[in-house]
């Protein structure tokens, strides 16, 4: 993410921090220094796209903005409130229509396009966009620096082509997938781990614009069955292909600690929370490639565990990709991930476990009402 933090480029982030620390060390008029430091920190935070509360919100709610807009279209009121207000969009003021037109030409989500542009340019205030008309951080071919464009429209057009290549050609359709390219976590040129904020902040901006219009999760779940305070776990199927207990595996035996839900075309369909709770695990266990009967991996793959009340936990395994992050509070029926075939799997399915006070128990009594109507 070597080009995102344009708001502090004038002096350099490390130099700015060193300058602040130096002032404090000099012990010059402590009260005055405190006021100056506070002003500087708030200015930097504001330039990066929001108040202290908003920055904290980005970290506490990193999945915000991933849902679709309520209508599936651009929220014109929110869109206009950003792109007709220089305080909110900086150099991007008045270029909302350019983003929409370029998105239509290349079949891109204009909200995603705009969210990345606003984030990459610190809400239109970075040196890159103000001095080089470069909203997407495009580097020169030799990597010596940022490319300069004659006009901001030219810069937006180049950015749209880059997004087209990543989304339409490479198939990186989600904010998470794009984040691995724009701001890979753990990159050598990111010693302060700032890249970890790229995905949650981009999602937060998308939410402020009214929600994504493509490749997003619906904000409601009309096809999810809810009974009382519990929900079925897959919108696509109720077909149980493997139950809880011992099972044979071609001359061997193993214990299956959950139930499997699978059917045709289930790959990529939503996995939903069984009950209200908090996500306490969202990570990979074993392999993360998409396994098959000819190339089976190990472990749970990508999986999520939710902590509910009264010592109850539920686990959802073999997801297509990383699910919603740890610390997210979810409601029954809320999407937490997508069905995949990572880990020890021979084909796409949802492996569902119920854990009571640390012990894995048969999930069937818990899901029976959804299967029998009783």
Secondary structure, DSSP 8 states (H G I E B T S, - for coil): -TTT-GGGTTT-HHHHHHHHHHHHHHT-SHHHHHHHHHHHHHHHHHHTTS-HHHHHHHHHTTTTT-BB-SSSS--HHHHHHHHT-HHHHGGGTT-HHHHHHHHHHHT--HHHHHHHHHHHTTTTTSHHHHHH--SS--B-TTSSSB---SSHHHHHHHHHHHHHIIIIIS---SHHHHHHHHS-TT-TT-TT-TTHHHHHHHHHHHHHTT-BSSS-B-SS-TT--EETTEE-SBSS---EEE-SEEEE-SS-EEEE-SEEE--TT-TT-EEE-SBSEEEEEEEEES--S--BTTB---S-EEEEEEE-STTEEEEEEEESS--S-TT-EE-TT-EEEEBB--SS-SSSBEEEEEEETTEEE-SHHHHHHHHH--
